[in-house]
């Protein structure tokens, strides 16, 4: 849908046009195009309050020297509708009046600041300079929200380096899982997002430099930039203007930093270690040591000029290494006597009698195995092969029926990500920005017991965006933007111990048709003695690619600002899910073969 907005005397009239739909047949429905710029407007008047026509107004961005110039129209109105956010110096010059200079104007993204200027009579060589940071009125938009700037992002202690946690500072936001925000994992299950004004987390919209930043198939955030590389986060919670659509929750518009006329950079490292932590009261009470923690987050940023006042670069890198050292976990293996057909311990410890299914009578009853002794000839060859492989299926560590073996379980989070941005101003009429981002996330879980298998969890990401703002004469400004992001979520079981086609090696014909590993072999009574895995290899793969094209046109006509534009989104979702039974499958034994009848579970 294309939306048209006209502002008159502080009021808005919004009209929806369906004509754009005909241009985009076969594609996803379009919506209004998001803004990544700011703006300044105001009226220049003389001491009597009359409008000054033809005054020259210049806005100069302090860090990069970008200059934007316009003139007041017949109503004395000047408008800079689309300029980058930043710190500005505003200069007004008119014949017969003193030169007006105001410094330290801070513009936030999506802000439309109003500055009405009353000029004083005098020579042009005389200057009135305003140096205080006056509050900028934002009477030209209805947006309600909050801005998190670069200082708040870098000075607030964020162990997870996740900017989303700071959105909770905005009124009307909450979360059901603060732990999910504090997890250093960037994308995947358990990731937490804010609930805004009672809406679900899936109702939010995440934007990065104006480009869609959502993992659409599972409603995650696709990419969480290094907070040292973020210029600001605009959190819109209510009354979003016509540039935003399709979402009822919060809109998180993240703007990345760019280079300036001065070389600047940062180097950082944050770490956590259980040697420096206090134990929690519950573990103290149980006499347990501190939970092992190893977390290192490190990286840096660097930016500066390539050509002063024209071409700039900014690059950053961040890595996270979080290790959860292997910890012992109990599991069950068959006692040595069981492997020889001697199940008498079941009688003595649990009063559990086993029955011979080959003796099933017409009434369904069976004869018991005497003293639970099963002849070796009745042991399945697959089981016999498994019992002979103590490298795969170890002997018990004690004489118990449960918790008689140990498995060491651990995982490591590895992320690497970076961004490269270039800003170019070839002339007074053009502003061009390009950014490329790439990241990877790997969260493998490893086990010491080969037949318990590990797991894989990977999330690579790539994105690029180009933005071109063009001033077309004194009354038209156009902003065109195209971007693409691709994120893959790949998870399942992993054969880190390289057991290969062990199922067929043990004698289960065709069990490795879907890949290496051993199907999950489950035993009765809810015991933890399952071996193998239902998923060795990819169980779920979500490959999402989003193409985003947007264009905004602004026309100034007297005291009126007319904005119109549109956007096109194409979301490609390639999904693989092996199902609830898994990729490898499972074999379940519920005890009916050794029950007293065909329906009795032994």
Residue, then its C-alpha position, 0 to 999 in steps of 0.5 A: x500500500x502507498x500512503x500519502x501524508x499532508x501536514x497542515x497547521x500541525x494536523x495530518x491527513x493520511x490517504x491510502x492508494x491501492x494503485x501501487x499494488x498493480x505494479x507489484x503483482x505476484x509479490x508480497x503486499x507493499x507497505x509504507x517505507x521507513x525513514x532513516x533520516x531526520x529533519x529540521x523546519x521552521x519559520x524565519x521572521x523579522x522583529x515585527x513577526x513578518x516572514x522573511x523571504x529568500x533567507x539562506x539557511x545552512x545546516x552543517x553536520x559537525x563531525x563530517x562537514x556535510x552542508x545542506x542549504x535551502x532558502x525560505x519560501x514565500x511564507x518564510x518557511x525553511x525545511x530540511x526534510x531528510x538529513x542524517x541524524x547528528x549534531x548540527x550548526x544552523x546558520x541563517x543569512x538575509x540582507x539587512x539582518x544580522x547573521x544567525x548561528x546556532x550550534x549544538x543542535x542534536x537531531x535524532x533519527x525520525x525526528x522533525x525538529x522545529x526551530x523558529x528564528x527571529x532575525x535582528x536588524x543589522x549588517x550581515x557582517x554582524x553575528x548572533x550566535x546561540x551556543x546553548x543546546x536548546x530543546x528541539x520541539x518535535x511538534x511536526x510528528x505524532x511519534x511516541x517513543x524513546x531514543x537510546x543514543x551511543x553513550x547509553x549503549x556503550x556506558x551501560x553495563x551490558x554483559x550480553x552486549x545486546x542492545x534489545x535489553x535497553x528497550x525495556x527502559x522505554x515506558x510501556x515495554x516489558x518481557x517475560x524472559x529477561x534471561x533471554x535478553x541477557x543470553x549472549x546468543x544472537x539468534x535462535x530458540x530462547x531469544x527474547x524480545x520486548x512486549x510493547x503496550x500489551x502486544x506480543x513480541x511477534x508484533x514488533x518490527x526491527x529495522x537496521x539502517x531502514x532495512x528489514x531486520x527480522x528473521x521471519x519464519x520464527x519471528x526472531x531478530x535477524x542480527x544484533x550489531x556490536x553496540x559500539x557500532x550503533x549510533x542510536x536506537x529509536x524505539x517507537x511505541x505508539x503513533x508511528x507516522x505513515x512511513x511505518x506500517x504492518x506492525x502493532x507493537x514496537x518499532x526498533x529503528x537502529x542506525x549504525x555509526x559512520x566515519x567522520x573527519x577525525x580518525x577514531x576507534x575503540x578496542x574492548x574486551x569484557x570477560x566473566x569467570x567463575x573464579x571471580x564470581x560468588x556462589x549462589x545460595x542454593x549451590x552453597x546450601x547443597x555444598x556445590x561449587x560455583x557454576x563454571x562460567x567462561x565468557x569473553x567478548x572482544x573486538x573494536x571499531x575504527x573509522x575516519x575520512x578517505x576524502x575529507x568532507x566527502x568520503x568516509x569509512x567505518x568498520x567494526x568487529x566483535x567476537x564472543x566466546x562462551x564456554x560451559x565446561x563439561x559437567x558430569x551427567x548420570x545416565x544408565x547402561x545395562x549391568x554386566x549380568x544383564x548382558x549375559x542374560x542374567x536379569x535376576x537383579x530385577x527380581x531382588x531389587x524391584x520384584x519385577x518378573x520377566x516372561x517369555x513371549x514365545x510361550x504365549x497361551x491362547x488366553x494371552x498369558x506367558x510363562x515366566x523366565x526362571x529367576x529371570x534368566x534368559x538364554x544367551x541364544x535369545x539375545x538379539x545379534x544387534x544387542x550382542x554386537x553392541x555389548x561387545x563394543x565397550x568403546x561405544x557402550x561402556x560397562x557400568x561404574x557401579x552395581x546399581x540399575x540406574x545412574x551407573x555411568x557418567x557422560x560429560x556434557x558441555x557446549x561452547x558459543x562462538x560468534x564472529x561478526x562485523x560491519x563495513x560502512x561507507x558514506x559519500x557526498x559527491x555534491x550538495x545534492x546527493x548523499x550515498x551510504x553503503x553498509x555490508x554486514x556479516x556474522x556467524x554463530x556456532x553453538x555446538x554441544x559435545x558429549x563424552x559418550x559417543x552413542x549419546x551424540x552431540x548437537x549442532x546449532x548454527x546461524x550465519x548471517x549476511x546483509x547489505x544496504x545502499x541508501x541514496x538521498x537526492x535533492x531535486x531543486x528547492x522543493x523536492x527531496x527523494x530517498x531511495x534505499x535497497x537492502x537484502x539480508x539472509x539468515x540461516x538457522x541450522x540445528x540438529x544432532x551431530x556425530x562429533x565422535x565420528x562413529x559413522x554408520x554405526x547402526x549398520x555396523x551393529x547389524x540394523x539393516x538400512x538404518x543409515x540410509x538417512x546418514x550416519x549415527x544410531x537411531x534412538x533406542x528407548x527403554x521403558x519406565x521413563x528411565x534415562x537409558x536411551x542411547x542413539x539419537x533421533x536426529x543426527x544431521x540437520x533436523x530443522x533448517x530455516x533459510x530466510x532471505x529478505x529483499x527490501x526496496x523503498x522510496x520516499x519523496x518529500x515535496x515542500x509547498x508553502x507551509x505544507x510538507x507533502x510526503x509520499x512513498x512506498x516499499x516492496x518486500x520479498x521474503x523467501x523462506x526455505x524450510x526443512x523440518x524432519x518431523x517430530x520423529x526426527x531425521x534418524x528415527x527411533x526404536x522404542x521398547x516398552x516392555x510388552x515382550x516380557x510382560x505377563x500378557x501381550x498387553x502387560x508392560x514388564 
